[in-house]
């Protein structure tokens, strides 16, 4: 017997399908904005109450696509060492 779909399962499927399409678009265009969207979607998936291993995998993918976004939007890898100062320059964002 099949278990009924929950709201989170449907949302997860939609986000995964969206990322599949966005990854295809990114491979054609190499657009940093698309990489940012992909990272955001994986971050949303990682917020769902699923298995820990699955959430960690989504967080790793979100981090990978975030780095792709930074690399394409700035043209280089970014060093965040300047954030480790006595005073806070920017609001901290956690994934």
Backbone atoms as SQL, in Angstrom:
CREATE TABLE atoms (id INTEGER PRIMARY KEY, chain TEXT, resi INTEGER, resn TEXT, atom TEXT, x REAL, y REAL, z REAL);
INSERT INTO atoms VALUES
  (1, 'A', 1, 'UNK', 'N', 0.838, -1.172, 0.000),
  (2, 'A', 1, 'UNK', 'CA', 0.000, 0.000, 0.000),
  (3, 'A', 1, 'UNK', 'C', 0.887, 1.241, 0.000),
  (4, 'A', 2, 'UNK', 'N', 0.538, 2.195, -0.834),
  (5, 'A', 2, 'UNK', 'CA', 1.292, 3.439, -0.923),
  (6, 'A', 2, 'UNK', 'C', 0.853, 4.400, 0.170),
  (7, 'A', 3, 'UNK', 'N', 1.853, 5.036, 0.773),
  (8, 'A', 3, 'UNK', 'CA', 1.548, 6.056, 1.782),
  (9, 'A', 3, 'UNK', 'C', 1.088, 7.326, 1.076),
  (10, 'A', 4, 'UNK', 'N', 0.167, 8.061, 1.661),
  (11, 'A', 4, 'UNK', 'CA', -0.261, 9.320, 1.036),
  (12, 'A', 4, 'UNK', 'C', 0.886, 10.320, 1.019),
  (13, 'A', 5, 'UNK', 'N', 0.908, 11.132, -0.024),
  (14, 'A', 5, 'UNK', 'CA', 1.948, 12.147, -0.140),
  (15, 'A', 5, 'UNK', 'C', 1.697, 13.263, 0.859),
  (16, 'A', 6, 'UNK', 'N', 2.746, 13.687, 1.483),
  (17, 'A', 6, 'UNK', 'CA', 2.626, 14.830, 2.386),
  (18, 'A', 6, 'UNK', 'C', 2.980, 16.085, 1.622),
  (19, 'A', 7, 'UNK', 'N', 2.684, 17.199, 2.200),
  (20, 'A', 7, 'UNK', 'CA', 2.970, 18.483, 1.561),
  (21, 'A', 7, 'UNK', 'C', 4.471, 18.634, 1.306),
  (22, 'A', 8, 'UNK', 'N', 5.294, 18.239, 2.289),
  (23, 'A', 8, 'UNK', 'CA', 6.738, 18.391, 2.151),
  (24, 'A', 8, 'UNK', 'C', 7.281, 17.509, 1.032),
  (25, 'A', 9, 'UNK', 'N', 6.725, 16.337, 0.863),
  (26, 'A', 9, 'UNK', 'CA', 7.192, 15.454, -0.203),
  (27, 'A', 9, 'UNK', 'C', 6.901, 16.071, -1.566),
  (28, 'A', 10, 'UNK', 'N', 5.735, 16.641, -1.726),
  (29, 'A', 10, 'UNK', 'CA', 5.386, 17.287, -2.991),
  (30, 'A', 10, 'UNK', 'C', 6.292, 18.489, -3.233),
  (31, 'A', 11, 'UNK', 'N', 6.515, 19.277, -2.188),
  (32, 'A', 11, 'UNK', 'CA', 7.408, 20.429, -2.321),
  (33, 'A', 11, 'UNK', 'C', 8.818, 19.979, -2.679),
  (34, 'A', 12, 'UNK', 'N', 9.282, 18.910, -2.047),
  (35, 'A', 12, 'UNK', 'CA', 10.615, 18.401, -2.345),
  (36, 'A', 12, 'UNK', 'C', 10.720, 17.976, -3.797),
  (37, 'A', 13, 'UNK', 'N', 9.712, 17.280, -4.278),
  (38, 'A', 13, 'UNK', 'CA', 9.720, 16.847, -5.680),
  (39, 'A', 13, 'UNK', 'C', 9.738, 18.036, -6.634),
  (40, 'A', 14, 'UNK', 'N', 8.969, 19.055, -6.301),
  (41, 'A', 14, 'UNK', 'CA', 8.938, 20.250, -7.148),
  (42, 'A', 14, 'UNK', 'C', 10.288, 20.960, -7.156),
  (43, 'A', 15, 'UNK', 'N', 10.904, 21.096, -5.994),
  (44, 'A', 15, 'UNK', 'CA', 12.213, 21.749, -5.925),
  (45, 'A', 15, 'UNK', 'C', 13.275, 20.938, -6.666),
  (46, 'A', 16, 'UNK', 'N', 13.233, 19.622, -6.537),
  (47, 'A', 16, 'UNK', 'CA', 14.203, 18.778, -7.245),
  (48, 'A', 16, 'UNK', 'C', 13.996, 18.854, -8.759),
  (49, 'A', 17, 'UNK', 'N', 12.739, 18.868, -9.192),
  (50, 'A', 17, 'UNK', 'CA', 12.460, 18.991, -10.624),
  (51, 'A', 17, 'UNK', 'C', 12.904, 20.360, -11.142),
  (52, 'A', 18, 'UNK', 'N', 12.662, 21.393, -10.357),
  (53, 'A', 18, 'UNK', 'CA', 13.096, 22.737, -10.751),
  (54, 'A', 18, 'UNK', 'C', 14.613, 22.794, -10.862),
  (55, 'A', 19, 'UNK', 'N', 15.313, 22.188, -9.907),
  (56, 'A', 19, 'UNK', 'CA', 16.776, 22.201, -9.955),
  (57, 'A', 19, 'UNK', 'C', 17.302, 21.414, -11.137),
  (58, 'A', 20, 'UNK', 'N', 16.636, 20.341, -11.485),
  (59, 'A', 20, 'UNK', 'CA', 17.057, 19.566, -12.661),
  (60, 'A', 20, 'UNK', 'C', 16.988, 20.435, -13.920),
  (61, 'A', 21, 'UNK', 'N', 15.898, 21.180, -14.049),
  (62, 'A', 21, 'UNK', 'CA', 15.751, 22.073, -15.201),
  (63, 'A', 21, 'UNK', 'C', 16.746, 23.223, -15.140),
  (64, 'A', 22, 'UNK', 'N', 16.930, 23.796, -13.955),
  (65, 'A', 22, 'UNK', 'CA', 17.868, 24.911, -13.809),
  (66, 'A', 22, 'UNK', 'C', 19.310, 24.479, -14.082),
  (67, 'A', 23, 'UNK', 'N', 19.669, 23.262, -13.681),
  (68, 'A', 23, 'UNK', 'CA', 21.014, 22.772, -13.959),
  (69, 'A', 23, 'UNK', 'C', 21.235, 22.611, -15.457),
  (70, 'A', 24, 'UNK', 'N', 20.197, 22.204, -16.191),
  (71, 'A', 24, 'UNK', 'CA', 20.300, 22.111, -17.648),
  (72, 'A', 24, 'UNK', 'C', 20.473, 23.503, -18.261),
  (73, 'A', 25, 'UNK', 'N', 19.734, 24.473, -17.747),
  (74, 'A', 25, 'UNK', 'CA', 19.868, 25.848, -18.232),
  (75, 'A', 25, 'UNK', 'C', 21.270, 26.369, -17.927),
  (76, 'A', 26, 'UNK', 'N', 21.762, 26.085, -16.725),
  (77, 'A', 26, 'UNK', 'CA', 23.088, 26.558, -16.330),
  (78, 'A', 26, 'UNK', 'C', 24.176, 25.965, -17.219),
  (79, 'A', 27, 'UNK', 'N', 24.033, 24.699, -17.588),
  (80, 'A', 27, 'UNK', 'CA', 25.053, 24.083, -18.445),
  (81, 'A', 27, 'UNK', 'C', 25.082, 24.725, -19.829),
  (82, 'A', 28, 'UNK', 'N', 23.960, 25.297, -20.270),
  (83, 'A', 28, 'UNK', 'CA', 23.912, 25.981, -21.562),
  (84, 'A', 28, 'UNK', 'C', 24.400, 27.425, -21.475),
  (85, 'A', 29, 'UNK', 'N', 24.025, 28.129, -20.403),
  (86, 'A', 29, 'UNK', 'CA', 24.264, 29.575, -20.332),
  (87, 'A', 29, 'UNK', 'C', 25.368, 29.996, -19.372),
  (88, 'A', 30, 'UNK', 'N', 25.667, 29.190, -18.366),
  (89, 'A', 30, 'UNK', 'CA', 26.699, 29.540, -17.390),
  (90, 'A', 30, 'UNK', 'C', 26.374, 30.856, -16.676),
  (91, 'A', 31, 'UNK', 'N', 25.105, 31.057, -16.359),
  (92, 'A', 31, 'UNK', 'CA', 24.630, 32.297, -15.748),
  (93, 'A', 31, 'UNK', 'C', 24.715, 32.200, -14.224),
  (94, 'A', 32, 'UNK', 'N', 25.388, 33.144, -13.560),
  (95, 'A', 32, 'UNK', 'CA', 25.507, 33.074, -12.101),
  (96, 'A', 32, 'UNK', 'C', 24.164, 33.171, -11.379),
  (97, 'A', 33, 'UNK', 'N', 23.207, 33.858, -11.950),
  (98, 'A', 33, 'UNK', 'CA', 21.896, 33.977, -11.310),
  (99, 'A', 33, 'UNK', 'C', 21.190, 32.620, -11.232),
  (100, 'A', 34, 'UNK', 'N', 21.397, 31.797, -12.237),
  (101, 'A', 34, 'UNK', 'CA', 20.816, 30.455, -12.230),
  (102, 'A', 34, 'UNK', 'C', 21.470, 29.620, -11.133),
  (103, 'A', 35, 'UNK', 'N', 22.782, 29.742, -10.984),
  (104, 'A', 35, 'UNK', 'CA', 23.485, 29.027, -9.916),
  (105, 'A', 35, 'UNK', 'C', 22.961, 29.462, -8.549),
  (106, 'A', 36, 'UNK', 'N', 22.656, 30.734, -8.404),
  (107, 'A', 36, 'UNK', 'CA', 22.110, 31.242, -7.147),
  (108, 'A', 36, 'UNK', 'C', 20.737, 30.636, -6.867),
  (109, 'A', 37, 'UNK', 'N', 19.901, 30.527, -7.886),
  (110, 'A', 37, 'UNK', 'CA', 18.585, 29.910, -7.717),
  (111, 'A', 37, 'UNK', 'C', 18.709, 28.438, -7.320),
  (112, 'A', 38, 'UNK', 'N', 19.628, 27.738, -7.956),
  (113, 'A', 38, 'UNK', 'CA', 19.836, 26.323, -7.637),
  (114, 'A', 38, 'UNK', 'C', 20.279, 26.186, -6.181),
  (115, 'A', 39, 'UNK', 'N', 21.215, 27.022, -5.772),
  (116, 'A', 39, 'UNK', 'CA', 21.693, 26.990, -4.390),
  (117, 'A', 39, 'UNK', 'C', 20.548, 27.255, -3.416),
  (118, 'A', 40, 'UNK', 'N', 19.721, 28.212, -3.721),
  (119, 'A', 40, 'UNK', 'CA', 18.586, 28.546, -2.863),
  (120, 'A', 40, 'UNK', 'C', 17.634, 27.363, -2.742),
  (121, 'A', 41, 'UNK', 'N', 17.353, 26.703, -3.859),
  (122, 'A', 41, 'UNK', 'CA', 16.436, 25.564, -3.819),
  (123, 'A', 41, 'UNK', 'C', 16.995, 24.419, -2.977),
  (124, 'A', 42, 'UNK', 'N', 18.297, 24.142, -3.119),
  (125, 'A', 42, 'UNK', 'CA', 18.885, 23.092, -2.291),
  (126, 'A', 42, 'UNK', 'C', 18.874, 23.495, -0.819),
  (127, 'A', 43, 'UNK', 'N', 19.048, 24.771, -0.554),
  (128, 'A', 43, 'UNK', 'CA', 18.983, 25.245, 0.823),
  (129, 'A', 43, 'UNK', 'C', 17.575, 25.035, 1.389),
  (130, 'A', 44, 'UNK', 'N', 16.569, 25.308, 0.584),
  (131, 'A', 44, 'UNK', 'CA', 15.185, 25.072, 1.024),
  (132, 'A', 44, 'UNK', 'C', 14.941, 23.584, 1.286),
  (133, 'A', 45, 'UNK', 'N', 15.493, 22.726, 0.442),
  (134, 'A', 45, 'UNK', 'CA', 15.350, 21.286, 0.653),
  (135, 'A', 45, 'UNK', 'C', 16.005, 20.860, 1.960),
  (136, 'A', 46, 'UNK', 'N', 17.132, 21.459, 2.276),
  (137, 'A', 46, 'UNK', 'CA', 17.850, 21.093, 3.497),
  (138, 'A', 46, 'UNK', 'C', 17.089, 21.531, 4.749),
  (139, 'A', 47, 'UNK', 'N', 16.153, 22.438, 4.614),
  (140, 'A', 47, 'UNK', 'CA', 15.370, 22.887, 5.761),
  (141, 'A', 47, 'UNK', 'C', 14.215, 21.951, 6.089),
  (142, 'A', 48, 'UNK', 'N', 13.911, 21.018, 5.193),
  (143, 'A', 48, 'UNK', 'CA', 12.815, 20.078, 5.414),
  (144, 'A', 48, 'UNK', 'C', 13.224, 19.018, 6.435),
  (145, 'A', 49, 'UNK', 'N', 12.297, 18.569, 7.239),
  (146, 'A', 49, 'UNK', 'CA', 12.626, 17.542, 8.240),
  (147, 'A', 49, 'UNK', 'C', 12.739, 16.153, 7.610),
  (148, 'A', 50, 'UNK', 'N', 13.861, 15.880, 7.027),
  (149, 'A', 50, 'UNK', 'CA', 14.127, 14.591, 6.386),
  (150, 'A', 50, 'UNK', 'C', 15.271, 13.903, 7.108),
  (151, 'A', 51, 'UNK', 'N', 15.763, 12.825, 6.534),
  (152, 'A', 51, 'UNK', 'CA', 16.909, 12.124, 7.092),
  (153, 'A', 51, 'UNK', 'C', 18.127, 13.040, 7.100),
  (154, 'A', 52, 'UNK', 'N', 18.961, 12.872, 8.118),
  (155, 'A', 52, 'UNK', 'CA', 20.130, 13.726, 8.279),
  (156, 'A', 52, 'UNK', 'C', 21.082, 13.606, 7.094),
  (157, 'A', 53, 'UNK', 'N', 21.319, 12.396, 6.609),
  (158, 'A', 53, 'UNK', 'CA', 22.226, 12.203, 5.476),
  (159, 'A', 53, 'UNK', 'C', 21.725, 12.943, 4.235),
  (160, 'A', 54, 'UNK', 'N', 20.437, 12.902, 4.024),
  (161, 'A', 54, 'UNK', 'CA', 19.845, 13.591, 2.876),
  (162, 'A', 54, 'UNK', 'C', 19.984, 15.094, 3.022),
  (163, 'A', 55, 'UNK', 'N', 19.743, 15.610, 4.214),
  (164, 'A', 55, 'UNK', 'CA', 19.876, 17.046, 4.459),
  (165, 'A', 55, 'UNK', 'C', 21.318, 17.499, 4.275),
  (166, 'A', 56, 'UNK', 'N', 22.264, 16.704, 4.740),
  (167, 'A', 56, 'UNK', 'CA', 23.679, 17.058, 4.576),
  (168, 'A', 56, 'UNK', 'C', 24.048, 17.087, 3.096),
  (169, 'A', 57, 'UNK', 'N', 23.553, 16.131, 2.342),
  (170, 'A', 57, 'UNK', 'CA', 23.803, 16.120, 0.900),
  (171, 'A', 57, 'UNK', 'C', 23.262, 17.361, 0.214),
  (172, 'A', 58, 'UNK', 'N', 22.060, 17.782, 0.610),
  (173, 'A', 58, 'UNK', 'CA', 21.479, 18.995, 0.028),
  (174, 'A', 58, 'UNK', 'C', 22.261, 20.232, 0.437),
  (175, 'A', 59, 'UNK', 'N', 22.755, 20.264, 1.657),
  (176, 'A', 59, 'UNK', 'CA', 23.573, 21.399, 2.089),
  (177, 'A', 59, 'UNK', 'C', 24.882, 21.457, 1.307),
  (178, 'A', 60, 'UNK', 'N', 25.471, 20.305, 1.022),
  (179, 'A', 60, 'UNK', 'CA', 26.696, 20.276, 0.231),
  (180, 'A', 60, 'UNK', 'C', 26.429, 20.767, -1.185),
  (181, 'A', 61, 'UNK', 'N', 25.305, 20.370, -1.756),
  (182, 'A', 61, 'UNK', 'CA', 24.958, 20.852, -3.091),
  (183, 'A', 61, 'UNK', 'C', 24.679, 22.348, -3.080),
  (184, 'A', 62, 'UNK', 'N', 24.000, 22.824, -2.044),
  (185, 'A', 62, 'UNK', 'CA', 23.736, 24.266, -1.929),
  (186, 'A', 62, 'UNK', 'C', 25.050, 25.031, -1.857),
  (187, 'A', 63, 'UNK', 'N', 25.990, 24.516, -1.094),
  (188, 'A', 63, 'UNK', 'CA', 27.292, 25.171, -0.962),
  (189, 'A', 63, 'UNK', 'C', 28.045, 25.151, -2.293),
  (190, 'A', 64, 'UNK', 'N', 27.993, 24.016, -2.997),
  (191, 'A', 64, 'UNK', 'CA', 28.659, 23.930, -4.304),
  (192, 'A', 64, 'UNK', 'C', 28.096, 24.983, -5.250),
  (193, 'A', 65, 'UNK', 'N', 26.781, 25.089, -5.351),
  (194, 'A', 65, 'UNK', 'CA', 26.178, 26.041, -6.280),
  (195, 'A', 65, 'UNK', 'C', 26.385, 27.478, -5.826),
  (196, 'A', 66, 'UNK', 'N', 26.462, 27.711, -4.525),
  (197, 'A', 66, 'UNK', 'CA', 26.785, 29.050, -4.023),
  (198, 'A', 66, 'UNK', 'C', 28.179, 29.447, -4.483),
  (199, 'A', 67, 'UNK', 'N', 29.131, 28.521, -4.414),
  (200, 'A', 67, 'UNK', 'CA', 30.492, 28.809, -4.870),
  (201, 'A', 67, 'UNK', 'C', 30.531, 29.028, -6.389),
  (202, 'A', 68, 'UNK', 'N', 29.715, 28.292, -7.129),
  (203, 'A', 68, 'UNK', 'CA', 29.614, 28.519, -8.572),
  (204, 'A', 68, 'UNK', 'C', 29.092, 29.927, -8.849),
  (205, 'A', 69, 'UNK', 'N', 28.090, 30.331, -8.084),
  (206, 'A', 69, 'UNK', 'CA', 27.552, 31.682, -8.226),
  (207, 'A', 69, 'UNK', 'C', 28.640, 32.720, -7.966),
  (208, 'A', 70, 'UNK', 'N', 29.366, 32.576, -6.863),
  (209, 'A', 70, 'UNK', 'CA', 30.409, 33.533, -6.526),
  (210, 'A', 70, 'UNK', 'C', 31.505, 33.560, -7.580),
  (211, 'A', 71, 'UNK', 'N', 31.892, 32.388, -8.047),
  (212, 'A', 71, 'UNK', 'CA', 32.964, 32.298, -9.038),
  (213, 'A', 71, 'UNK', 'C', 32.561, 32.990, -10.340),
  (214, 'A', 72, 'UNK', 'N', 31.333, 32.776, -10.782),
  (215, 'A', 72, 'UNK', 'CA', 30.881, 33.371, -12.050),
  (216, 'A', 72, 'UNK', 'C', 30.537, 34.847, -11.905),
  (217, 'A', 73, 'UNK', 'N', 30.049, 35.240, -10.730),
  (218, 'A', 73, 'UNK', 'CA', 29.644, 36.637, -10.586),
  (219, 'A', 73, 'UNK', 'C', 30.826, 37.550, -10.281),
  (220, 'A', 74, 'UNK', 'N', 31.866, 37.013, -9.643),
  (221, 'A', 74, 'UNK', 'CA', 33.030, 37.838, -9.322),
  (222, 'A', 74, 'UNK', 'C', 34.237, 37.499, -10.178),
  (223, 'A', 75, 'UNK', 'N', 34.204, 36.356, -10.835),
  (224, 'A', 75, 'UNK', 'CA', 35.307, 35.952, -11.688),
  (225, 'A', 75, 'UNK', 'C', 36.456, 35.300, -10.953),
  (226, 'A', 76, 'UNK', 'N', 36.294, 35.054, -9.658),
  (227, 'A', 76, 'UNK', 'CA', 37.351, 34.422, -8.885),
  (228, 'A', 76, 'UNK', 'C', 36.748, 33.840, -7.613),
  (229, 'A', 77, 'UNK', 'N', 37.532, 33.033, -6.932),
  (230, 'A', 77, 'UNK', 'CA', 37.097, 32.528, -5.635),
  (231, 'A', 77, 'UNK', 'C', 37.180, 33.660, -4.629),
  (232, 'A', 78, 'UNK', 'N', 36.253, 33.689, -3.717),
  (233, 'A', 78, 'UNK', 'CA', 36.172, 34.771, -2.759),
  (234, 'A', 78, 'UNK', 'C', 36.704, 34.300, -1.410),
  (235, 'A', 79, 'UNK', 'N', 37.537, 35.130, -0.797),
  (236, 'A', 79, 'UNK', 'CA', 38.066, 34.853, 0.526),
  (237, 'A', 79, 'UNK', 'C', 37.240, 35.643, 1.536),
  (238, 'A', 80, 'UNK', 'N', 36.579, 34.933, 2.445),
  (239, 'A', 80, 'UNK', 'CA', 35.745, 35.582, 3.438),
  (240, 'A', 80, 'UNK', 'C', 36.500, 35.878, 4.727),
  (241, 'A', 81, 'UNK', 'N', 37.821, 35.865, 4.682),
  (242, 'A', 81, 'UNK', 'CA', 38.623, 36.131, 5.866),
  (243, 'A', 81, 'UNK', 'C', 38.365, 37.500, 6.463),
  (244, 'A', 82, 'UNK', 'N', 37.975, 38.466, 5.639),
  (245, 'A', 82, 'UNK', 'CA', 37.718, 39.819, 6.137),
  (246, 'A', 82, 'UNK', 'C', 36.516, 39.855, 7.080),
  (247, 'A', 83, 'UNK', 'N', 35.681, 38.819, 7.066),
  (248, 'A', 83, 'UNK', 'CA', 34.533, 38.782, 7.970),
  (249, 'A', 83, 'UNK', 'C', 34.921, 38.378, 9.388),
  (250, 'A', 84, 'UNK', 'N', 36.103, 37.831, 9.550),
  (251, 'A', 84, 'UNK', 'CA', 36.550, 37.366, 10.863),
  (252, 'A', 84, 'UNK', 'C', 37.280, 38.478, 11.606),
  (253, 'A', 85, 'UNK', 'N', 36.662, 39.612, 11.734),
  (254, 'A', 85, 'UNK', 'CA', 37.239, 40.750, 12.427),
  (255, 'A', 85, 'UNK', 'C', 36.495, 40.979, 13.739),
  (256, 'A', 86, 'UNK', 'N', 36.964, 41.947, 14.499),
  (257, 'A', 86, 'UNK', 'CA', 36.333, 42.247, 15.783),
  (258, 'A', 86, 'UNK', 'C', 34.927, 42.817, 15.614),
  (259, 'A', 87, 'UNK', 'N', 34.725, 43.565, 14.576),
  (260, 'A', 87, 'UNK', 'CA', 33.402, 44.138, 14.356),
  (261, 'A', 87, 'UNK', 'C', 32.758, 43.469, 13.141),
  (262, 'A', 88, 'UNK', 'N', 31.462, 43.446, 13.148),
  (263, 'A', 88, 'UNK', 'CA', 30.717, 42.789, 12.080),
  (264, 'A', 88, 'UNK', 'C', 30.453, 43.792, 10.966),
  (265, 'A', 89, 'UNK', 'N', 30.844, 43.427, 9.749),
  (266, 'A', 89, 'UNK', 'CA', 30.600, 44.287, 8.594),
  (267, 'A', 89, 'UNK', 'C', 29.246, 44.013, 7.971),
  (268, 'A', 90, 'UNK', 'N', 28.847, 42.740, 7.980),
  (269, 'A', 90, 'UNK', 'CA', 27.595, 42.325, 7.344),
  (270, 'A', 90, 'UNK', 'C', 26.832, 41.423, 8.302),
  (271, 'A', 91, 'UNK', 'N', 25.555, 41.334, 8.080),
  (272, 'A', 91, 'UNK', 'CA', 24.745, 40.396, 8.842),
  (273, 'A', 91, 'UNK', 'C', 25.132, 38.988, 8.441),
  (274, 'A', 92, 'UNK', 'N', 25.277, 38.107, 9.378),
  (275, 'A', 92, 'UNK', 'CA', 25.678, 36.727, 9.101),
  (276, 'A', 92, 'UNK', 'C', 24.490, 35.967, 8.526),
  (277, 'A', 93, 'UNK', 'N', 24.743, 35.227, 7.468),
  (278, 'A', 93, 'UNK', 'CA', 23.738, 34.398, 6.827),
  (279, 'A', 93, 'UNK', 'C', 24.144, 32.949, 7.023),
  (280, 'A', 94, 'UNK', 'N', 23.237, 32.146, 7.587),
  (281, 'A', 94, 'UNK', 'CA', 23.557, 30.746, 7.815),
  (282, 'A', 94, 'UNK', 'C', 22.736, 29.886, 6.882),
  (283, 'A', 95, 'UNK', 'N', 23.364, 28.841, 6.391),
  (284, 'A', 95, 'UNK', 'CA', 22.668, 27.878, 5.538),
  (285, 'A', 95, 'UNK', 'C', 22.299, 26.661, 6.335);
